[in-house]
Amino acid sequence: MSLPGFMQKPIDDVRYRKGIKKALKLFLTKEEYGDEALKTEIIKDIKRCRKQYRTKPEEYFLFGFRNCSPEERAEFLPDVIKDNVLSKVVGFDVFSRELKDKFNFYKLAGGYFLRETMLVNCKGDDNLEEFKQFASKHHDLFIKSNVLSKGRGTGLYHVKNDHEAEGVYAMLGKIGGEWIVEEKIEQAHEMAQWNESSVNTVRLPAILNNGQWTVIGAFFRTGRKGSVVDNAGAGGIFACVDADSGALSSDGVDEAGVYYERHPDSGLKYKGWQIPRWEELLTLAKKIHCTMPHHKYVGWDFALTDKGWALVEGNWGQFVSQYNDHVGLKKRFFELMGVEE
């Protein structure tokens, strides 16, 4: 199966220029940022890479393109190519309906979540009573937007009574939109030791094609002290996982490109740490994926609890392992998806 050429917006659009400016501030040293000649050359190279490799400004730095040859750069899989392939092979409408809509995904795979959840639409008092009943049963509520990603709109709330429940409901109503309200995940000690305030998860990017199920670019995510989410985009740190053994195969890195041999808060060493019950996780993820075979690719997020592995969500998430080990996955992705570049 071959795919038609990829579309892209004009290179000088406002959003893209803002993205370049943001990336330069984040990834360049103070001395480099003050060198106007150097910045001009880097900006030219960022634009060349967008045109030739379809990379975003932050990917240019996170992939390590400043130190890559043209041949090495061509090996990486940027988001825009991944999403174009998936839109054509799976369908963006299917993604929006079954993965991006988190509550609908819960209805499709709720048996694997190991926790109760509900949808709050905040249209007047439509489901205020349901929310109050849910809060009175669980008290500790994890609330996130039904459609946003990277931890945006996320919070952990301890609700003691109906009055506090009404206050949280009113706050969500002011923000607007739909909200997923979940029973708090009680993670196992093995995961909590990394960072107690966040649920630290495993991402399994997996491809199911013609009955063959393959994990590609797995990683482990840990939050920072005081944060309730482990997303790299929200300050978290991630490390690559060897899919055969379940052992961490790299140091940790955040989305500013800073590497950590040990977690900066807990002091635990990343590389070599063994994720518990790894084979059990692989078996479960494959089982769930096989119930949705029309989704050739899903990035599965799981949290370990004392009851076993709990499904957090499924998505079209980035292959962020490339940010860490700088091993490009484009060729492997196309092969597993059964499409031609």
VEXDRENRO-115996 format. One line per field, with one value per residue (C-alpha): residue number from 1; residue in three letters; x, y, z negated. Coordinates in steps of 0.2 Angstrom, whole numbers. Each point is the difference from the previous one (the first is absolute). Layout:
REM VEXDRENRO-115996
nr <- c(NUM,...)
rest <- c(ALA,...)
x <- c(X,...)
y <- c(Y,...)
z <- c(Z,...)
//
This chain:
REM VEXDRENRO-115996
nr <- c(1,2,3,4,5,6,7,8,9,10,11,12,13,14,15,16,17,18,19,20,21,22,23,24,25,26,27,28,29,30,31,32,33,34,35,36,37,38,39,40,41,42,43,44,45,46,47,48,49,50,51,52,53,54,55,56,57,58,59,60,61,62,63,64,65,66,67,68,69,70,71,72,73,74,75,76,77,78,79,80,81,82,83,84,85,86,87,88,89,90,91,92,93,94,95,96,97,98,99,100,101,102,103,104,105,106,107,108,109,110,111,112,113,114,115,116,117,118,119,120,121,122,123,124,125,126,127,128,129,130,131,132,133,134,135,136,137,138,139,140,141,142,143,144,145,146,147,148,149,150,151,152,153,154,155,156,157,158,159,160,161,162,163,164,165,166,167,168,169,170,171,172,173,174,175,176,177,178,179,180,181,182,183,184,185,186,187,188,189,190,191,192,193,194,195,196,197,198,199,200,201,202,203,204,205,206,207,208,209,210,211,212,213,214,215,216,217,218,219,220,221,222,223,224,225,226,227,228,229,230,231,232,233,234,235,236,237,238,239,240,241,242,243,244,245,246,247,248,249,250,251,252,253,254,255,256,257,258,259,260,261,262,263,264,265,266,267,268,269,270,271,272,273,274,275,276,277,278,279,280,281,282,283,284,285,286,287,288,289,290,291,292,293,294,295,296,297,298,299,300,301,302,303,304,305,306,307,308,309,310,311,312,313,314,315,316,317,318,319,320,321,322,323,324,325,326,327,328,329,330,331,332,333,334,335,336,337,338,339,340,341)
rest <- c(MET,SER,LEU,PRO,GLY,PHE,MET,GLN,LYS,PRO,ILE,ASP,ASP,VAL,ARG,TYR,ARG,LYS,GLY,ILE,LYS,LYS,ALA,LEU,LYS,LEU,PHE,LEU,THR,LYS,GLU,GLU,TYR,GLY,ASP,GLU,ALA,LEU,LYS,THR,GLU,ILE,ILE,LYS,ASP,ILE,LYS,ARG,CYS,ARG,LYS,GLN,TYR,ARG,THR,LYS,PRO,GLU,GLU,TYR,PHE,LEU,PHE,GLY,PHE,ARG,ASN,CYS,SER,PRO,GLU,GLU,ARG,ALA,GLU,PHE,LEU,PRO,ASP,VAL,ILE,LYS,ASP,ASN,VAL,LEU,SER,LYS,VAL,VAL,GLY,PHE,ASP,VAL,PHE,SER,ARG,GLU,LEU,LYS,ASP,LYS,PHE,ASN,PHE,TYR,LYS,LEU,ALA,GLY,GLY,TYR,PHE,LEU,ARG,GLU,THR,MET,LEU,VAL,ASN,CYS,LYS,GLY,ASP,ASP,ASN,LEU,GLU,GLU,PHE,LYS,GLN,PHE,ALA,SER,LYS,HIS,HIS,ASP,LEU,PHE,ILE,LYS,SER,ASN,VAL,LEU,SER,LYS,GLY,ARG,GLY,THR,GLY,LEU,TYR,HIS,VAL,LYS,ASN,ASP,HIS,GLU,ALA,GLU,GLY,VAL,TYR,ALA,MET,LEU,GLY,LYS,ILE,GLY,GLY,GLU,TRP,ILE,VAL,GLU,GLU,LYS,ILE,GLU,GLN,ALA,HIS,GLU,MET,ALA,GLN,TRP,ASN,GLU,SER,SER,VAL,ASN,THR,VAL,ARG,LEU,PRO,ALA,ILE,LEU,ASN,ASN,GLY,GLN,TRP,THR,VAL,ILE,GLY,ALA,PHE,PHE,ARG,THR,GLY,ARG,LYS,GLY,SER,VAL,VAL,ASP,ASN,ALA,GLY,ALA,GLY,GLY,ILE,PHE,ALA,CYS,VAL,ASP,ALA,ASP,SER,GLY,ALA,LEU,SER,SER,ASP,GLY,VAL,ASP,GLU,ALA,GLY,VAL,TYR,TYR,GLU,ARG,HIS,PRO,ASP,SER,GLY,LEU,LYS,TYR,LYS,GLY,TRP,GLN,ILE,PRO,ARG,TRP,GLU,GLU,LEU,LEU,THR,LEU,ALA,LYS,LYS,ILE,HIS,CYS,THR,MET,PRO,HIS,HIS,LYS,TYR,VAL,GLY,TRP,ASP,PHE,ALA,LEU,THR,ASP,LYS,GLY,TRP,ALA,LEU,VAL,GLU,GLY,ASN,TRP,GLY,GLN,PHE,VAL,SER,GLN,TYR,ASN,ASP,HIS,VAL,GLY,LEU,LYS,LYS,ARG,PHE,PHE,GLU,LEU,MET,GLY,VAL,GLU,GLU)
x <- c(0,7,-5,-2,12,-2,-7,7,-4,10,17,-2,-16,-2,-1,15,10,-6,5,18,2,-6,11,16,-4,-2,14,14,12,1,16,-8,-16,11,9,-11,10,-1,-19,-2,9,-10,-17,5,4,-16,-10,10,-4,-19,0,10,-4,-16,7,-7,12,0,3,15,9,-8,5,18,0,14,12,-8,5,-14,-1,-2,-13,-10,-2,-11,-19,-8,-17,-7,5,-6,-17,-2,3,-12,-13,1,1,-11,-10,0,-19,3,14,-11,-14,8,17,0,-18,7,-17,-5,16,-4,-17,9,14,-7,2,19,0,-2,-8,-17,-1,-14,-2,-4,-8,-3,-15,-10,-3,-3,11,4,-9,9,16,-4,-4,16,10,-8,5,18,5,17,-4,12,-7,5,-7,-8,10,15,17,17,-8,-9,-15,5,-2,-2,-13,-5,-18,-7,-18,-14,4,18,-7,-11,15,10,-14,-3,19,-1,-15,9,14,-12,1,-2,10,5,-2,9,3,18,12,9,17,10,15,13,-7,-4,18,6,-12,-15,-10,-2,-6,16,-5,6,-3,-1,-1,-6,-4,-13,1,-6,0,18,1,16,6,11,8,-7,4,-3,-6,3,-7,9,-3,-17,-6,-15,4,15,-1,17,-10,-4,17,1,15,0,12,0,-5,7,-15,7,5,-10,16,4,13,4,2,-15,-3,-13,-7,13,13,7,7,-1,10,-11,-17,3,-12,0,18,-4,11,-9,11,-1,-16,-12,-18,-10,-12,6,-6,-17,-1,4,-13,-13,4,0,-17,-8,7,-7,-17,2,10,-6,13,16,9,-3,11,-6,2,0,2,5,-12,-1,-14,11,3,-14,-3,1,-3,3,7,10,14,17,15,9,13,8,3,10,10,1,-5,-11,-16,-7,6,-6,-17,-3,5,-12,-14,2,1,13,9)
y <- c(0,17,17,16,15,9,17,14,18,14,1,18,-2,9,-15,-8,16,0,-18,4,14,-11,-14,11,7,-17,-10,13,5,18,2,-8,10,16,-4,7,-7,-18,2,6,-16,-11,8,-3,-19,-2,6,-11,-15,4,1,-16,-11,8,3,13,13,-10,-16,7,2,-16,-11,7,7,12,-14,-11,-3,1,-19,-1,13,-10,-14,9,-1,18,2,7,-15,-12,9,1,-19,-4,12,-9,-18,1,16,16,-2,-17,8,14,-11,-15,7,19,-1,-7,-4,-9,-10,-4,-7,-11,-6,4,-18,3,16,-8,16,9,16,12,14,18,11,15,6,8,-13,-14,-13,9,-13,-14,9,2,-18,-5,12,-6,-18,3,17,0,5,1,13,3,7,-12,5,10,-9,2,3,16,3,-14,0,-11,5,-6,3,-2,4,6,18,-2,-11,14,12,-12,-2,19,3,-13,9,16,-7,-9,-16,-18,-8,-17,-3,-16,-9,3,-13,-8,-5,-14,4,-4,14,12,0,10,14,-1,15,-7,-16,-6,-10,-10,4,-14,6,-15,-5,-14,-5,-17,-8,5,11,10,12,14,14,-4,12,3,17,7,17,12,4,9,-4,-11,-5,-9,8,6,15,4,-1,-19,-11,-15,-15,-13,-17,-16,-9,-17,1,15,8,18,2,18,14,12,15,15,10,13,-13,-1,-18,-8,-15,0,7,18,-2,-18,-4,-17,-5,-1,-11,-19,2,-14,4,-13,-13,4,-15,2,18,-6,-14,12,14,-12,-7,17,5,-16,6,16,-8,15,10,-5,12,4,8,-9,8,-11,2,-14,-2,-14,-7,-1,11,13,7,19,5,-4,13,5,6,5,-12,9,-13,8,15,-10,-13,10,-16,4,-11,5,-15,-12,9,-1,-18,-5,10,-8,16,8,16)
z <- c(0,5,-6,9,-4,-17,-1,-10,-4,7,-9,-6,-9,-16,-11,7,-3,-18,-1,6,-13,-14,4,2,-18,-7,8,3,-14,-6,10,16,-1,-1,16,14,14,-8,-2,18,6,-11,5,18,-4,-10,16,11,-11,0,19,2,-15,-6,-18,-12,-8,-17,10,8,-17,-9,15,-2,18,-4,0,13,19,13,1,-19,0,12,-12,-12,-1,-3,-6,16,10,-13,-1,19,1,-14,8,16,-6,-15,2,-10,-3,-8,-11,-6,-4,-8,-8,-1,-8,-16,-8,16,-1,-18,6,13,-12,-17,-7,1,-10,-17,-6,1,11,6,12,-6,14,-12,10,-14,-14,13,-10,-16,-11,9,-3,-18,-2,8,-11,-16,5,5,-7,8,18,15,13,18,15,12,15,-5,-2,-8,-17,4,-11,-12,-19,-15,-12,-17,-2,-18,2,11,-2,6,14,6,-1,12,11,2,3,14,7,1,10,11,11,-5,-15,-4,-19,-6,-16,-5,6,-15,7,-6,-11,13,11,-14,-7,16,-4,-12,6,18,7,9,16,14,19,12,18,9,17,5,18,7,-17,-4,-16,-2,-14,8,-11,-17,-14,-19,-7,-17,-6,-11,-18,-3,18,2,18,7,18,7,7,-18,-8,-1,4,12,3,14,-4,8,6,-2,-18,-7,-7,3,13,-1,-13,-2,10,0,14,-2,5,-18,-4,-17,-6,-16,-3,-7,-14,-5,5,8,14,17,11,-4,-11,3,3,-11,8,17,9,-8,7,18,-1,-6,13,14,-6,0,16,8,-5,11,15,12,-10,8,-12,-18,-14,-15,-17,-16,-18,-12,-15,-14,11,15,15,3,17,-1,19,18,12,15,-11,7,1,-13,-3,15,-11,-12,9,16,10,14,2,17,10,-13,-2,19,1,-15,7,17,10,11,-3)
//
